[in-house]
Amino acid sequence: MGTALSFSRARQARPDDSPLHERHRDGDEPRVPRRRRWWLLGVAVVLATGAAFGNYVLIAGQDERVDVVVLTRDVGWGQRIGDGDLGVAKAVPGQGVSAIPAADRAEVVGQVARSALPAGSVLAPRQLSAQPVPGPGERLVGLAVKPGHLPARGLSRGDLVQVSPVAGGTGSDLGQPSASASGPFQARVVGTGPPDSTGAVTVDVVVGMDAAQAATSAAAGQVVVVQLGPSA
């Protein structure tokens, strides 16, 4: 009995049998090349340009700095400024602010501070005066002040005070305003001395001509010194 043999032709590959077509037939979408996002590149260029411009402005601002005169130590009101009190630093000139150039440092030496100035201050002409202390028409008077007759914290150069003469008795009139002395007057503290054996300190004050006589009379007796605020 013979065996039946069946022969078939080998299947030929067709164009639609490619892997891409096979994936498409299986339900997968064909991969599409991604588009270049040119707007991102544009944003990056803009940001880089802005950063470069900012650096340029910063460097240009630093180049505009000039050498100015500054204080290296605290200087009190009425204190004469010495060469050792001065230094040089770089600063950007501000609108409406007139700093003293480093080239004019020699002219600052010997000037008098018109207010208390801390170390590091950039000096301006309005902060200085060629007028010594005491100036024309002023008097420098030393007042002996007993303990309890001035603030416990003490007084500093430049403080504005009111000086009131008091009776010097030992009874109930102690510390009361003196009937024979002149009334209270205002003065500016120049400095204070060390306490003596009784604890009293000498306070040097500057007064104008209108208070010169009252200050002279007060220096001969006892006084109470009260510190006043800036608006007094």
Secondary structure by P-SEA (a helix, b strand, c coil): cbbbbbbbccccccccccaaaaaaaaccccccccccaaaaaaaaaaaaaaaaaaaaaaaaaaaabbbbbbbcccccccccccccccbbbbbcccccbbbbccccccccccbbbccccccccccccccccccccccccbbbbbbbcccccccccccccbbbbbbbbbbcccccccccccccccccbbbbbccccccccccbbbbbbbbcccaaaaaaaaaabbbbbbbbcccc
